[in-house]
Amino acid sequence: MSDVTLILSAIEQGDPHAAEQLLPMVYDELRRLAATKMAQEKPGQTLQATALVHEAYLRLVATGGCESSEKVQHWDGRRHFFAAAAEAMHRILVEKARQKKRQKRGGGRKRLDLNDIHLACTSSPDDFLALDDALGKLVAEDPTAGQLVKLRYFAGLSVAEAADTLGISRSAAYEHWAYARAWLRCELQPAPDDPP
């Protein structure tokens, strides 16, 4: 069992010092994931990679804290923790996009070209929210493909790294990846009667 897994178990048991021990062990990897994600953002973003890591970490550890026994997070190990971190980063970025959209009070919705989907976060909040809606539908239809997309785009993992994180074979990951790309292309493609 890895040190990270042991500390995650201690957090589950309510050890108040375990969270302090966990951050130095996972910080570099979380920082790398966040830096990859934030490198795709437009220049001048108010949220920086360090802030994204800290906010995601606080959300992960706060749910595992001692505030309430009903909120204790059960970690199935390192993979589960990093998958949860990718999801937390995704949710933070979605919240920020929604907040920006509210501040702008709407505007025309833009369609995404799937070839540029890895740059979705550099687009307007509307583009990011359209991607999030489509991704939610994909997760409902095929949870593994949806999780793979989240790990690829929101955590910056390669297909092989995402396969390892999800505990599936690399060939299965590539199959899910091909399916997810085709599915998202159909979902995000403009209807024939939409103006260009």
N, CA, C and O of each residue as an XYZ file, in Angstrom:
784
protein
N       0.856     -1.171      0.000
C       0.000      0.000      0.000
C       0.903      1.235      0.000
O       1.877      1.282      0.751
N       0.599      2.217     -0.818
C       1.446      3.403     -0.922
C       1.230      4.324      0.280
O       0.243      4.212      1.006
N       2.190      5.240      0.466
C       2.074      6.214      1.552
C       0.832      7.067      1.373
O       0.155      7.396      2.347
N       0.528      7.428      0.129
C      -0.657      8.244     -0.144
C      -1.908      7.493      0.288
O      -2.796      8.075      0.911
N      -1.984      6.220     -0.035
C      -3.145      5.420      0.338
C      -3.276      5.341      1.860
O      -4.385      5.424      2.389
N      -2.162      5.183      2.559
C      -2.188      5.126      4.024
C      -2.685      6.442      4.616
O      -3.484      6.443      5.552
N      -2.218      7.545      4.076
C      -2.648      8.850      4.591
C      -4.114      9.097      4.266
O      -4.840      9.657      5.087
N      -4.562      8.690      3.080
C      -5.980      8.829      2.741
C      -6.840      8.031      3.716
O      -7.920      8.472      4.109
N      -6.353      6.861      4.099
C      -7.063      6.044      5.084
C      -7.110      6.755      6.434
O      -8.127      6.706      7.127
N      -6.023      7.408      6.806
C      -5.990      8.151      8.068
C      -6.964      9.324      8.046
O      -7.592      9.633      9.059
N      -7.090      9.977      6.891
C      -8.058     11.072      6.752
C      -9.466     10.535      6.965
O     -10.278     11.156      7.652
N      -9.752      9.380      6.375
C     -11.064      8.748      6.557
C     -11.352      8.479      8.026
O     -12.489      8.615      8.476
N     -10.315      8.096      8.776
C     -10.479      7.768     10.189
C     -10.581      9.014     11.065
O     -10.804      8.911     12.272
N     -10.417     10.198     10.456
C     -10.565     11.440     11.205
C      -9.289     11.977     11.804
O      -9.349     12.845     12.675
N      -8.127     11.495     11.371
C      -6.848     11.989     11.880
C      -6.660     13.441     11.436
O      -6.560     13.696     10.236
N      -6.610     14.402     12.369
C      -6.527     15.815     11.995
C      -5.193     16.203     11.365
O      -5.109     17.239     10.706
N      -4.158     15.404     11.549
C      -2.838     15.742     10.996
C      -2.576     15.079      9.647
O      -1.595     15.405      8.979
N      -3.426     14.170      9.247
C      -3.207     13.429      8.008
C      -3.273     14.349      6.790
O      -2.478     14.205      5.861
N      -4.209     15.286      6.790
C      -4.337     16.192      5.643
C      -3.072     17.021      5.458
O      -2.677     17.319      4.331
N      -2.435     17.393      6.576
C      -1.183     18.153      6.494
C      -0.065     17.314      5.874
O       0.808     17.845      5.187
N      -0.093     16.012      6.117
C       0.923     15.122      5.571
C       0.674     14.820      4.099
O       1.614     14.577      3.342
N      -0.596     14.837      3.694
C      -0.936     14.470      2.324
C      -0.514     15.524      1.311
O       0.008     15.188      0.247
N      -0.732     16.780      1.627
C      -0.472     17.835      0.641
C       0.952     17.805      0.092
O       1.109     17.856     -1.128
N       1.993     17.725      0.911
C       3.345     17.692      0.327
C       3.583     16.482     -0.583
O       4.387     16.550     -1.512
N       2.887     15.386     -0.315
C       3.092     14.169     -1.105
C       2.430     14.250     -2.477
O       2.946     13.689     -3.444
N       1.303     14.937     -2.573
C       0.550     14.977     -3.829
C       0.632     16.329     -4.527
O       0.170     16.476     -5.659
N       1.218     17.316     -3.856
C       1.196     18.672     -4.386
C       1.827     18.776     -5.768
O       1.237     19.375     -6.667
N       3.010     18.206     -5.954
C       3.699     18.338     -7.243
C       2.868     17.757     -8.376
O       2.776     18.347     -9.452
N       2.263     16.602     -8.134
C       1.459     15.986     -9.187
C       0.180     16.788     -9.448
O      -0.212     16.968    -10.601
N      -0.468     17.269     -8.390
C      -1.652     18.112     -8.574
C      -1.275     19.415     -9.279
O      -2.012     19.899    -10.137
N      -0.141     19.969     -8.919
C       0.319     21.221     -9.534
C       0.582     21.015    -11.018
O       0.269     21.885    -11.831
N       1.163     19.858    -11.380
C       1.415     19.558    -12.790
C       0.102     19.446    -13.557
O      -0.030     19.967    -14.665
N      -0.865     18.762    -12.955
C      -2.172     18.621    -13.610
C      -2.833     19.983    -13.800
O      -3.372     20.276    -14.867
N      -2.787     20.803    -12.771
C      -3.402     22.128    -12.850
C      -2.654     23.027    -13.834
O      -3.278     23.789    -14.573
N      -1.335     22.945    -13.849
C      -0.555     23.768    -14.778
C      -0.868     23.395    -16.220
O      -0.960     24.270    -17.082
N      -1.032     22.120    -16.487
C      -1.397     21.667    -17.831
C      -2.746     22.255    -18.218
O      -2.931     22.745    -19.332
N      -3.678     22.198    -17.285
C      -5.024     22.706    -17.555
C      -4.999     24.215    -17.756
O      -5.606     24.734    -18.692
N      -4.298     24.910    -16.880
C      -4.295     26.370    -16.935
C      -3.489     26.902    -18.124
O      -3.699     28.037    -18.552
N      -2.578     26.099    -18.655
C      -1.828     26.524    -19.834
C      -2.754     26.685    -21.031
O      -2.430     27.395    -21.983
N      -3.905     26.027    -20.980
C      -4.877     26.118    -22.067
C      -5.818     27.307    -21.905
O      -6.601     27.603    -22.807
N      -5.748     27.985    -20.773
C      -6.612     29.131    -20.512
C      -6.104     30.368    -21.257
O      -4.932     30.456    -21.624
N      -7.008     31.309    -21.467
C      -6.622     32.575    -22.077
C      -5.700     33.336    -21.135
O      -5.822     33.206    -19.917
N      -4.775     34.130    -21.680
C      -3.941     34.969    -20.820
C      -4.819     35.943    -20.036
O      -5.859     36.389    -20.520
N      -4.387     36.258    -18.832
C      -5.127     37.210    -18.019
C      -6.203     36.587    -17.144
O      -7.020     37.300    -16.560
N      -6.212     35.260    -17.050
C      -7.182     34.597    -16.178
C      -6.891     34.973    -14.731
O      -5.734     35.126    -14.341
N      -7.939     35.120    -13.948
C      -7.745     35.461    -12.543
C      -7.400     34.226    -11.712
O      -6.780     34.341    -10.654
N      -7.794     33.062    -12.182
C      -7.502     31.831    -11.459
C      -6.185     31.267    -11.968
O      -6.026     31.043    -13.168
N      -5.242     31.039    -11.067
C      -3.949     30.490    -11.441
C      -3.875     29.030    -11.038
O      -4.676     28.556    -10.232
N      -2.905     28.316    -11.604
C      -2.775     26.878    -11.346
C      -2.630     26.585     -9.861
O      -3.222     25.628     -9.361
N      -1.859     27.386     -9.153
C      -1.676     27.165     -7.719
C      -3.000     27.304     -6.983
O      -3.316     26.497     -6.109
N      -3.771     28.323     -7.332
C      -5.075     28.520     -6.692
C      -6.020     27.370     -7.029
O      -6.803     26.940     -6.182
N      -5.949     26.872     -8.265
C      -6.791     25.743     -8.661
C      -6.436     24.502     -7.839
O      -7.326     23.787     -7.378
N      -5.152     24.249     -7.656
C      -4.711     23.107     -6.839
C      -5.219     23.260     -5.412
O      -5.773     22.320     -4.843
N      -5.032     24.436     -4.837
C      -5.421     24.642     -3.438
C      -6.932     24.511     -3.257
O      -7.398     23.884     -2.305
N      -7.681     25.096     -4.160
C      -9.140     25.007     -4.040
C      -9.616     23.568     -4.208
O     -10.485     23.112     -3.465
N      -9.056     22.853     -5.178
C      -9.443     21.450     -5.379
C      -9.039     20.619     -4.166
O      -9.813     19.779     -3.708
N      -7.841     20.844     -3.641
C      -7.375     20.086     -2.479
C      -8.271     20.343     -1.271
O      -8.638     19.414     -0.552
N      -8.615     21.597     -1.056
C      -9.480     21.916      0.082
C     -10.836     21.237     -0.043
O     -11.389     20.763      0.950
N     -11.368     21.188     -1.244
C     -12.649     20.507     -1.439
C     -12.525     19.018     -1.162
O     -13.411     18.415     -0.556
N     -11.435     18.434     -1.604
C     -11.247     16.997     -1.399
C     -11.044     16.651      0.070
O     -11.640     15.702      0.579
N     -10.215     17.412      0.738
C      -9.901     17.119      2.130
C     -11.032     17.575      3.051
O     -11.286     16.937      4.073
N     -11.711     18.661      2.707
C     -12.811     19.142      3.547
C     -13.916     18.102      3.630
O     -14.528     17.939      4.685
N     -14.188     17.384      2.522
C     -15.221     16.360      2.570
C     -14.752     15.171      3.377
O     -15.564     14.358      3.820
N     -13.439     15.060      3.575
C     -12.920     13.976      4.393
C     -12.576     14.433      5.794
O     -12.027     13.654      6.573
N     -12.881     15.669      6.136
C     -12.548     16.213      7.444
C     -13.463     15.726      8.541
O     -14.303     14.849      8.336
N     -13.287     16.306      9.702
C     -14.003     15.848     10.891
C     -15.252     16.662     11.165
O     -15.864     16.481     12.217
N     -15.655     17.538     10.282
C     -16.782     18.408     10.541
C     -18.058     17.627     10.802
O     -18.833     17.969     11.695
N     -18.269     16.588     10.029
C     -19.496     15.812     10.171
C     -19.213     14.385      9.758
O     -18.562     14.150      8.740
N     -19.688     13.441     10.526
C     -19.442     12.046     10.177
C     -20.182     11.646      8.919
O     -19.842     10.643      8.291
N     -21.193     12.417      8.543
C     -21.941     12.108      7.323
C     -21.168     12.480      6.071
O     -21.462     11.972      4.988
N     -20.185     13.360      6.203
C     -19.463     13.859      5.032
C     -18.118     13.178      4.830
O     -17.339     13.642      3.998
N     -17.810     12.127      5.530
C     -16.509     11.477      5.398
C     -16.377     10.855      4.017
O     -17.224     10.072      3.587
N     -15.287     11.222      3.323
C     -15.006     10.706      1.980
C     -14.236      9.405      2.116
O     -13.271      9.330      2.877
N     -14.649      8.392      1.393
C     -13.948      7.114      1.420
C     -13.106      6.995      0.157
O     -13.640      6.963     -0.951
N     -11.781      6.931      0.326
C     -10.853      6.858     -0.793
C     -10.481      5.410     -1.028
O     -10.159      4.681     -0.090
N     -10.527      4.997     -2.285
C     -10.127      3.641     -2.664
C      -8.668      3.614     -3.118
O      -8.265      2.720     -3.862
N      -7.893      4.574     -2.679
C      -6.472      4.607     -3.006
C      -6.093      5.816     -3.831
O      -6.885      6.733     -4.051
N      -4.861      5.781     -4.275
C      -4.255      6.888     -5.015
C      -5.028      7.228     -6.292
O      -5.296      8.396     -6.571
N      -5.388      6.182     -7.075
C      -6.116      6.421     -8.330
C      -7.418      7.155     -8.068
O      -7.750      8.116     -8.763
N      -8.149      6.703     -7.069
C      -9.427      7.320     -6.746
C      -9.225      8.777     -6.343
O     -10.000      9.644     -6.746
N      -8.189      9.052     -5.551
C      -7.911     10.416     -5.116
C      -7.630     11.331     -6.314
O      -8.183     12.427     -6.401
N      -6.765     10.878     -7.241
C      -6.425     11.735     -8.372
C      -7.585     11.875     -9.355
O      -7.721     12.919     -9.991
N      -8.417     10.855     -9.493
C      -9.627     10.987    -10.309
C     -10.562     12.006     -9.670
O     -11.174     12.812    -10.370
N     -10.675     11.973     -8.341
C     -11.505     12.948     -7.635
C     -10.917     14.352     -7.768
O     -11.659     15.330     -7.867
N      -9.590     14.453     -7.772
C      -8.943     15.759     -7.950
C      -9.242     16.320     -9.336
O      -9.516     17.511     -9.477
N      -9.192     15.469    -10.359
C      -9.521     15.916    -11.718
C     -10.972     16.403    -11.778
O     -11.268     17.424    -12.399
N     -11.855     15.672    -11.134
C     -13.267     16.065    -11.103
C     -13.446     17.386    -10.361
O     -14.218     18.241    -10.793
N     -12.737     17.556     -9.247
C     -12.826     18.804     -8.487
C     -12.339     19.981     -9.322
O     -12.960     21.044     -9.317
N     -11.227     19.800    -10.045
C     -10.721     20.875    -10.907
C     -11.734     21.196    -12.001
O     -11.969     22.362    -12.320
N     -12.324     20.166    -12.564
C     -13.353     20.355    -13.592
C     -14.494     21.196    -13.024
O     -14.907     22.176    -13.644
N     -15.000     20.826    -11.864
C     -16.132     21.551    -11.268
C     -15.776     22.993    -10.943
O     -16.600     23.890    -11.122
N     -14.572     23.222    -10.474
C     -14.136     24.588    -10.166
C     -14.130     25.425    -11.429
O     -14.613     26.558    -11.429
N     -13.582     24.872    -12.515
C     -13.530     25.623    -13.774
C     -14.931     25.857    -14.339
O     -15.193     26.915    -14.912
N     -15.832     24.888    -14.186
C     -17.220     25.075    -14.624
C     -17.872     26.193    -13.820
O     -18.556     27.049    -14.381
N     -17.660     26.184    -12.506
C     -18.225     27.240    -11.660
C     -17.700     28.609    -12.064
O     -18.458     29.578    -12.124
N     -16.411     28.688    -12.339
C     -15.819     29.965    -12.766
C     -16.416     30.413    -14.100
O     -16.697     31.597    -14.288
N     -16.611     29.467    -15.027
C     -17.209     29.812    -16.327
C     -18.639     30.296    -16.145
O     -19.050     31.273    -16.770
N     -19.403     29.613    -15.289
C     -20.785     30.054    -15.035
C     -20.810     31.438    -14.394
O     -21.659     32.271    -14.713
N     -19.881     31.663    -13.500
C     -19.805     32.967    -12.848
C     -19.504     34.061    -13.874
O     -20.107     35.133    -13.833
N     -18.579     33.795    -14.786
C     -18.260     34.772    -15.830
C     -19.456     35.000    -16.743
O     -19.724     36.128    -17.157
N     -20.172     33.928    -17.054
C     -21.348     34.053    -17.916
C     -22.406     34.916    -17.243
O     -23.018     35.766    -17.890
N     -22.626     34.702    -15.945
C     -23.597     35.524    -15.225
C     -23.174     36.976    -15.254
O     -24.010     37.868    -15.396
N     -21.886     37.214    -15.120
C     -21.389     38.579    -15.141
C     -21.598     39.214    -16.512
O     -21.876     40.409    -16.611
N     -21.466     38.421    -17.559
C     -21.656     38.941    -18.913
C     -23.135     39.060    -19.269
O     -23.497     39.776    -20.203
N     -23.990     38.355    -18.522
C     -25.433     38.318    -18.780
C     -25.754     37.728    -20.141
O     -26.532     38.287    -20.915
N     -25.149     36.607    -20.409
C     -25.516     35.858    -21.614
C     -24.633     36.163    -22.784
O     -23.414     36.279    -22.653
N     -25.256     36.292    -23.930
C     -24.519     36.476    -25.160
C     -24.799     35.311    -26.077
O     -25.382     34.316    -25.647
N     -24.399     35.408    -27.326
C     -24.647     34.340    -28.292
C     -23.871     33.088    -27.949
O     -22.703     33.149    -27.563
N     -24.515     31.977    -28.090
C     -23.866     30.695    -27.812
C     -23.044     30.287    -29.018
O     -23.517     30.389    -30.150
N     -21.846     29.836    -28.799
C     -20.962     29.430    -29.881
C     -20.808     27.922    -29.873
O     -20.864     27.284    -28.821
N     -20.612     27.361    -31.052
C     -20.375     25.926    -31.182
C     -18.877     25.661    -31.154
O     -18.075     26.511    -31.541
N     -18.513     24.477    -30.693
C     -17.111     24.086    -30.629
C     -16.776     23.145    -31.773
O     -17.568     22.272    -32.130
N     -15.594     23.333    -32.342
C     -15.070     22.388    -33.310
C     -14.348     21.312    -32.504
O     -13.458     21.629    -31.715
N     -14.713     20.056    -32.688
C     -14.159     18.993    -31.864
C     -12.646     18.875    -32.032
O     -11.962     18.424    -31.113
N     -12.120     19.266    -33.167
C     -10.671     19.232    -33.341
C      -9.976     20.204    -32.401
O      -8.807     20.016    -32.065
N     -10.686     21.239    -31.977
C     -10.121     22.226    -31.065
C     -10.644     22.058    -29.648
O     -10.496     22.961    -28.824
N     -11.250     20.924    -29.355
C     -11.901     20.748    -28.064
C     -10.928     20.848    -26.900
O     -11.322     21.258    -25.809
N      -9.666     20.482    -27.105
C      -8.702     20.606    -26.019
C      -8.458     22.065    -25.655
O      -7.856     22.353    -24.621
N      -8.914     22.972    -26.481
C      -8.802     24.398    -26.197
C     -10.125     24.980    -25.719
O     -10.292     26.200    -25.706
N     -11.061     24.133    -25.328
C     -12.389     24.600    -24.938
C     -12.328     25.644    -23.837
O     -13.131     26.577    -23.831
N     -11.403     25.512    -22.916
C     -11.329     26.450    -21.806
C     -10.789     27.799    -22.232
O     -10.931     28.776    -21.498
N     -10.170     27.877    -23.403
C      -9.692     29.160    -23.875
C     -10.818     29.913    -24.571
O     -10.662     31.080    -24.930
N     -11.933     29.255    -24.756
C     -13.077     29.869    -25.396
C     -13.912     30.598    -24.361
O     -13.544     30.701    -23.190
N     -15.029     31.094    -24.820
C     -15.913     31.830    -23.928
C     -16.533     30.893    -22.902
O     -16.518     29.676    -23.084
N     -17.073     31.445    -21.834
C     -17.768     30.611    -20.855
C     -18.912     29.808    -21.490
O     -19.201     28.695    -21.051
N     -19.561     30.365    -22.517
C     -20.635     29.634    -23.192
C     -20.112     28.351    -23.821
O     -20.758     27.307    -23.739
N     -18.926     28.428    -24.459
C     -18.337     27.243    -25.075
C     -18.017     26.187    -24.018
O     -18.273     24.998    -24.207
N     -17.460     26.643    -22.918
C     -17.099     25.713    -21.857
C     -18.354     25.060    -21.282
O     -18.355     23.863    -20.994
N     -19.416     25.838    -21.114
C     -20.658     25.286    -20.567
C     -21.319     24.331    -21.559
O     -21.923     23.342    -21.144
N     -21.218     24.606    -22.867
C     -21.754     23.679    -23.869
C     -21.001     22.348    -23.799
O     -21.605     21.279    -23.888
N     -19.693     22.425    -23.639
C     -18.891     21.213    -23.483
C     -19.290     20.474    -22.215
O     -19.416     19.249    -22.228
N     -19.493     21.199    -21.119
C     -19.881     20.570    -19.862
C     -21.230     19.870    -19.985
O     -21.398     18.761    -19.478
N     -22.200     20.508    -20.655
C     -23.513     19.878    -20.876
C     -23.355     18.582    -21.680
O     -23.917     17.545    -21.328
N     -22.585     18.663    -22.755
C     -22.370     17.481    -23.596
C     -21.656     16.389    -22.810
O     -21.992     15.211    -22.939
N     -20.687     16.767    -22.009
C     -19.949     15.795    -21.218
C     -20.853     15.131    -20.180
O     -20.716     13.938    -19.908
N     -21.767     15.893    -19.605
C     -22.729     15.314    -18.670
C     -23.601     14.261    -19.329
O     -23.887     13.223    -18.731
N     -24.023     14.524    -20.556
C     -24.822     13.542    -21.301
C     -23.996     12.295    -21.620
O     -24.497     11.172    -21.545
N     -22.716     12.507    -21.979
C     -21.848     11.373    -22.278
C     -21.643     10.510    -21.037
O     -21.685      9.283    -21.126
N     -21.426     11.129    -19.898
C     -21.230     10.378    -18.648
C     -22.472      9.548    -18.334
O     -22.362      8.412    -17.872
N     -23.659     10.117    -18.584
C     -24.897      9.372    -18.330
C     -25.013      8.167    -19.256
O     -25.518      7.118    -18.858
N     -24.544      8.321    -20.493
C     -24.636      7.236    -21.468
C     -23.509      6.212    -21.311
O     -23.747      5.007    -21.384
N     -22.287      6.695    -21.098
C     -21.124      5.814    -20.979
C     -20.181      6.401    -19.931
O     -19.307      7.201    -20.267
N     -20.348      6.014    -18.661
C     -19.550      6.607    -17.587
C     -18.034      6.480    -17.786
O     -17.292      7.406    -17.460
N     -17.576      5.361    -18.308
C     -16.129      5.182    -18.493
C     -15.595      6.149    -19.540
O     -14.544      6.760    -19.343
N     -16.309      6.292    -20.643
C     -15.879      7.240    -21.681
C     -15.896      8.661    -21.142
O     -14.990      9.446    -21.419
N     -16.930      8.993    -20.371
C     -17.014     10.333    -19.787
C     -15.872     10.609    -18.824
O     -15.292     11.694    -18.844
N     -15.543      9.632    -17.975
C     -14.437      9.811    -17.044
C     -13.110      9.933    -17.785
O     -12.234     10.697    -17.380
N     -12.969      9.184    -18.860
C     -11.753      9.258    -19.669
C     -11.580     10.663    -20.242
O     -10.485     11.224    -20.200
N     -12.658     11.225    -20.776
C     -12.595     12.583    -21.323
C     -12.225     13.575    -20.224
O     -11.389     14.453    -20.437
N     -12.838     13.443    -19.056
C     -12.519     14.357    -17.948
C     -11.048     14.274    -17.577
O     -10.399     15.300    -17.376
N     -10.518     13.062    -17.485
C      -9.108     12.909    -17.133
C      -8.199     13.463    -18.218
O      -7.147     14.028    -17.917
N      -8.592     13.307    -19.478
C      -7.777     13.816    -20.584
C      -7.785     15.344    -20.611
O      -6.727     15.966    -20.705
N      -8.971     15.951    -20.530
C      -9.063     17.395    -20.707
C      -8.913     18.195    -19.435
O      -8.356     19.292    -19.469
N      -9.387     17.691    -18.323
C      -9.373     18.487    -17.114
C      -8.210     18.153    -16.196
O      -7.870     18.945    -15.316
N      -7.601     17.005    -16.384
C      -6.421     16.666    -15.592
C      -5.169     16.629    -16.455
O      -4.060     16.530    -15.929
N      -5.330     16.706    -17.780
C      -4.183     16.743    -18.675
C      -3.473     15.415    -18.846
O      -2.310     15.391    -19.249
N      -4.143     14.305    -18.549
C      -3.508     12.997    -18.666
C      -3.524     12.505    -20.114
O      -4.403     12.868    -20.895
N      -2.551     11.684    -20.453
C      -2.559     11.017    -21.755
C      -3.586      9.892    -21.689
O      -4.107      9.591    -20.615
N      -3.882      9.268    -22.828
C      -4.818      8.146    -22.836
C      -4.273      7.021    -21.961
O      -5.025      6.398    -21.212
N      -2.973      6.757    -22.050
C      -2.366      5.694    -21.248
C      -2.443      6.008    -19.755
O      -2.759      5.128    -18.955
N      -2.159      7.250    -19.376
C      -2.253      7.637    -17.964
C      -3.689      7.545    -17.463
O      -3.936      7.092    -16.346
N      -4.634      7.977    -18.296
C      -6.046      7.897    -17.915
C      -6.471      6.438    -17.761
O      -7.237      6.108    -16.855
N      -5.978      5.564    -18.639
C      -6.295      4.138    -18.532
C      -5.806      3.595    -17.199
O      -6.524      2.855    -16.526
N      -4.583      3.961    -16.813
C      -4.039      3.515    -15.533
C      -4.870      4.048    -14.367
O      -5.139      3.324    -13.409
N      -5.272      5.305    -14.453
C      -6.069      5.913    -13.391
C      -7.431      5.232    -13.264
O      -7.920      5.016    -12.155
N      -8.036      4.896    -14.397
C      -9.355      4.258    -14.386
C      -9.269      2.751    -14.130
O     -10.283      2.104    -13.866
N      -8.069      2.201    -14.207
C      -7.904      0.768    -13.985
C      -8.424     -0.079    -15.141
O      -8.916     -1.187    -14.932
N      -8.313      0.449    -16.367
C      -8.726     -0.302    -17.558
C      -7.515     -0.485    -18.459
O      -6.504      0.201    -18.301
N      -7.620     -1.408    -19.401
C      -6.500     -1.630    -20.311
C      -6.343     -0.434    -21.249
O      -7.284      0.327    -21.477
N      -5.160     -0.293    -21.772
C      -4.919      0.819    -22.701
C      -5.735      0.659    -23.972
O      -6.229      1.647    -24.516
N      -5.885     -0.579    -24.459
C      -6.683     -0.770    -25.672
C      -8.136     -0.392    -25.417
O      -8.781      0.201    -26.282
N      -8.659     -0.727    -24.241
C     -10.035     -0.329    -23.898
C     -10.134      1.190    -23.795
O     -11.130      1.782    -24.212
N      -9.104      1.813    -23.242
C      -9.107      3.268    -23.124
C      -9.126      3.924    -24.508
O      -9.844      4.901    -24.719
N      -8.348      3.399    -25.440
C      -8.345      3.963    -26.790
C      -9.700      3.764    -27.476
O     -10.146      4.626    -28.234
N     -10.349      2.637    -27.213
C     -11.691      2.411    -27.767
C     -12.689      3.412    -27.183
O     -13.478      4.008    -27.916
N     -12.650      3.592    -25.865
C     -13.537      4.575    -25.228
C     -13.228      5.984    -25.732
O     -14.137      6.791    -25.927
N     -11.957      6.274    -25.940
C     -11.539      7.594    -26.414
C     -12.098      7.863    -27.821
O     -12.621      8.945    -28.086
N     -11.985      6.877    -28.714
C     -12.510      7.042    -30.077
C     -14.023      7.240    -30.032
O     -14.564      8.099    -30.728
N     -14.698      6.444    -29.214
C     -16.149      6.573    -29.080
C     -16.521      7.953    -28.533
O     -17.417      8.610    -29.063
N     -15.834      8.391    -27.475
C     -16.145      9.670    -26.840
C     -15.939     10.830    -27.815
O     -16.750     11.755    -27.863
N     -14.862     10.782    -28.583
C     -14.616     11.858    -29.553
C     -15.721     11.924    -30.602
O     -16.203     13.006    -30.935
N     -16.122     10.757    -31.123
C     -17.192     10.731    -32.122
C     -18.507     11.192    -31.504
O     -19.249     11.956    -32.122
N     -18.796     10.738    -30.305
C     -20.041     11.091    -29.631
C     -20.089     12.597    -29.378
O     -21.111     13.235    -29.632
N     -18.994     13.167    -28.879
C     -18.956     14.607    -28.611
C     -19.023     15.420    -29.904
O     -19.638     16.486    -29.945
N     -18.392     14.911    -30.951
C     -18.458     15.608    -32.239
C     -19.909     15.743    -32.683
O     -20.335     16.817    -33.109
N     -20.666     14.657    -32.584
C     -22.088     14.704    -32.963
C     -22.875     15.643    -32.052
O     -23.743     16.380    -32.519
N     -22.579     15.618    -30.779
C     -23.319     16.427    -29.802
C     -23.031     17.910    -29.957
O     -23.932     18.734    -29.804
N     -21.781     18.263    -30.259
C     -21.378     19.672    -30.313
C     -21.448     20.282    -31.712
O     -21.288     21.491    -31.880
N     -21.684     19.452    -32.692
C     -21.735     19.920    -34.071
C     -23.007     20.765    -34.275
O     -24.077     20.389    -33.798
N     -22.896     21.900    -34.979
C     -24.077     22.731    -35.198
C     -25.115     22.002    -36.080
O     -24.779     21.238    -36.985
N     -26.362     22.276    -35.769
C     -27.437     21.703    -36.583
C     -27.375     22.329    -37.977
O     -26.907     23.458    -38.120
N     -27.847     21.602    -39.025
C     -27.758     22.127    -40.394
C     -28.424     23.477    -40.586
O     -27.988     24.250    -41.439
N     -29.460     23.788    -39.827
C     -30.151     25.051    -40.003
C     -29.600     26.172    -39.126
O     -30.090     27.299    -39.196
N     -28.568     25.882    -38.282
C     -27.943     26.925    -37.466
C     -27.070     27.796    -38.364
O     -26.412     27.291    -39.273
N     -27.065     29.111    -38.108
C     -26.177     29.987    -38.886
C     -24.731     29.687    -38.554
O     -24.436     29.302    -37.423
N     -23.810     29.853    -39.509
C     -22.396     29.550    -39.269
C     -21.769     30.485    -38.267
O     -20.584     30.357    -37.961
